[in-house]
Amino acid sequence: MRMADFQPSSSQRKLLRKNADLQVTLGPPRVDAVRLALFNRHKLERDLSEEPTSGEHYANWLATSCVDTLEVDYWLENKLIGVSILDFGAISASSVYFFFDPDESKRGLGTFSVLHEIEWLRSRGLQFYYLGLWISECASMSYKSRFLPHERLVAGKWQSFKKE
């Protein structure tokens, strides 16, 4: 997505207000019992996996990188309820993975994290934000298609998708 072209919809602005009580912290990716437990709850309770992920696998997949990587944590009071992992290039960022507390699913944390991260990335002068893999048939990824305008690689060619 070209961040300069993005304007939040009225429902996205409403979601920002709904989550105004969250605190956001940024830092290097961390591996600890709290993050691993949250990751496994997200994966298991949302039927995204059949068995827990080990700390070693989590570290190798999300915390160890050959590029600049940042962890964005979403807190409700003193409870970690969401974690986003972002990779950075010179003018762009890529969402590696986002996971959240299934008990907080009504907050729309996937959408909220993207909106918050767009503003933070814009404030640092980045131009593009890649929301990661999107599979149209996967309901848990549907929120990604609502960030318009954006581009998709279709049959080997980039195509623009704009607001209707």
URTAJO-V620107 format. One record per residue. N is the residue number from 1. RES is the residue in three letters. PHI is phi in radians with two decimals (none if undefined). OMEGA is omega in degrees with one decimal (NA if undefined). NEAR is the number of other ideal C-beta (glycine too) atoms within 12 Angstrom. Layout:
BEGIN
n={N/N}
res={RES/RES}
phi={PHI/PHI}
omega={OMEGA/OMEGA}
near={NEAR/NEAR}
END
This chain:
BEGIN
n={1/2/3/4/5/6/7/8/9/10/11/12/13/14/15/16/17/18/19/20/21/22/23/24/25/26/27/28/29/30/31/32/33/34/35/36/37/38/39/40/41/42/43/44/45/46/47/48/49/50/51/52/53/54/55/56/57/58/59/60/61/62/63/64/65/66/67/68/69/70/71/72/73/74/75/76/77/78/79/80/81/82/83/84/85/86/87/88/89/90/91/92/93/94/95/96/97/98/99/100/101/102/103/104/105/106/107/108/109/110/111/112/113/114/115/116/117/118/119/120/121/122/123/124/125/126/127/128/129/130/131/132/133/134/135/136/137/138/139/140/141/142/143/144/145/146/147/148/149/150/151/152/153/154/155/156/157/158/159/160/161/162/163/164}
res={MET/ARG/MET/ALA/ASP/PHE/GLN/PRO/SER/SER/SER/GLN/ARG/LYS/LEU/LEU/ARG/LYS/ASN/ALA/ASP/LEU/GLN/VAL/THR/LEU/GLY/PRO/PRO/ARG/VAL/ASP/ALA/VAL/ARG/LEU/ALA/LEU/PHE/ASN/ARG/HIS/LYS/LEU/GLU/ARG/ASP/LEU/SER/GLU/GLU/PRO/THR/SER/GLY/GLU/HIS/TYR/ALA/ASN/TRP/LEU/ALA/THR/SER/CYS/VAL/ASP/THR/LEU/GLU/VAL/ASP/TYR/TRP/LEU/GLU/ASN/LYS/LEU/ILE/GLY/VAL/SER/ILE/LEU/ASP/PHE/GLY/ALA/ILE/SER/ALA/SER/SER/VAL/TYR/PHE/PHE/PHE/ASP/PRO/ASP/GLU/SER/LYS/ARG/GLY/LEU/GLY/THR/PHE/SER/VAL/LEU/HIS/GLU/ILE/GLU/TRP/LEU/ARG/SER/ARG/GLY/LEU/GLN/PHE/TYR/TYR/LEU/GLY/LEU/TRP/ILE/SER/GLU/CYS/ALA/SER/MET/SER/TYR/LYS/SER/ARG/PHE/LEU/PRO/HIS/GLU/ARG/LEU/VAL/ALA/GLY/LYS/TRP/GLN/SER/PHE/LYS/LYS/GLU}
phi={none/-1.45/-1.13/-1.12/-1.52/-1.44/-2.26/-1.13/-1.30/-1.11/-1.20/-1.21/-1.12/-1.10/-1.12/-1.04/-1.14/-1.04/-1.80/-1.11/-1.45/-1.48/-1.81/-2.14/-2.17/-2.23/-3.12/-1.22/-1.03/-2.17/-2.09/-2.65/-1.11/-1.15/-1.17/-1.13/-1.12/-1.12/-1.02/-1.19/-1.05/-1.00/-1.16/-1.32/-1.29/-1.77/0.98/-1.69/-2.73/-1.80/-2.50/-1.12/-1.55/-1.38/-1.04/-1.13/-1.13/-1.00/-1.06/-1.18/-1.51/-1.94/-1.83/-1.90/-2.59/-1.67/-2.17/-1.14/-2.30/-2.30/-1.83/-1.95/-1.86/-2.00/-2.07/-1.97/1.00/-1.88/-1.97/-1.27/-2.07/-2.80/-2.43/-2.09/-1.97/-2.11/-1.82/-2.16/-2.00/-1.14/-2.22/-2.52/-2.32/-2.27/-1.35/-1.44/-2.88/-2.32/-2.39/-2.61/-1.23/-1.01/-1.15/-1.87/-1.09/-1.22/-1.34/1.16/-1.13/-1.07/-1.15/-1.03/-1.09/-1.10/-1.07/-1.11/-1.19/-1.02/-1.12/-1.14/-1.15/-1.03/-1.13/-1.80/1.45/-1.30/-1.83/-2.25/-2.35/-1.65/-1.42/1.53/-0.96/-2.28/-2.08/-1.04/-1.41/-1.67/-1.03/-1.24/-1.84/-1.06/-1.04/-1.11/-1.28/-1.56/-1.72/-2.07/-1.33/-2.59/-2.08/-2.27/-1.50/-2.11/0.90/1.42/-2.24/-1.35/-2.16/-1.56/-2.09/-2.02/-1.07/-1.49}
omega={172.4/-172.0/179.4/-178.1/-174.2/171.2/-178.2/176.3/179.0/178.5/176.4/176.2/177.6/179.2/175.5/179.2/-179.9/-176.9/-178.9/179.6/-179.8/171.7/-178.3/175.6/-178.9/177.8/178.3/176.5/-179.1/174.4/176.0/-175.8/-178.6/-179.2/179.8/178.7/178.9/178.5/-178.3/175.3/179.9/-176.3/-174.5/-176.2/177.8/178.4/177.3/179.0/179.0/179.5/-178.8/175.4/178.2/175.6/179.3/179.1/178.0/-179.5/-178.3/-176.8/-170.7/-173.6/-179.4/-176.2/176.9/177.6/175.6/-176.2/-178.7/172.9/176.4/-177.8/180.0/-173.4/170.0/-171.1/-179.6/-177.1/176.0/-178.2/178.4/178.1/176.8/176.2/-178.9/171.0/-175.2/167.9/-177.5/-177.1/-173.9/173.0/179.9/175.7/179.5/-179.7/174.0/175.2/-173.6/178.1/-179.7/177.4/-177.5/-174.4/-179.3/179.3/-176.4/-172.8/176.4/178.2/-179.8/-178.8/179.2/-179.8/179.3/-177.6/176.0/-179.3/-179.8/179.8/176.2/-177.9/178.2/173.4/177.3/-173.7/-174.3/176.8/178.7/-176.0/176.5/-177.6/175.5/177.0/-173.1/-178.6/-176.6/-176.3/-177.7/177.4/-173.1/-178.7/-178.1/-177.1/-177.9/176.8/-173.8/-3.8/174.4/179.5/176.6/174.7/-177.4/-179.9/176.0/-180.0/177.6/178.5/180.0/175.7/-175.1/176.3/-178.6/NA}
near={37/25/30/16/21/28/20/25/18/10/17/27/17/17/26/26/17/19/30/16/17/30/19/29/20/26/17/18/30/27/26/18/13/21/33/28/23/36/41/26/27/33/26/19/22/22/12/23/18/11/10/19/27/15/21/13/19/32/20/15/22/33/27/19/21/8/17/20/27/31/35/39/35/36/24/22/11/10/19/33/34/41/41/45/38/39/27/27/17/12/18/23/34/28/37/29/33/38/41/40/30/23/17/29/22/15/26/28/39/38/36/38/43/41/40/35/40/36/23/24/36/24/12/21/15/28/20/26/37/32/37/27/17/27/13/14/9/16/16/25/24/17/28/28/25/26/37/22/20/28/23/24/14/12/7/7/9/15/13/16/22/16/15/8}
END
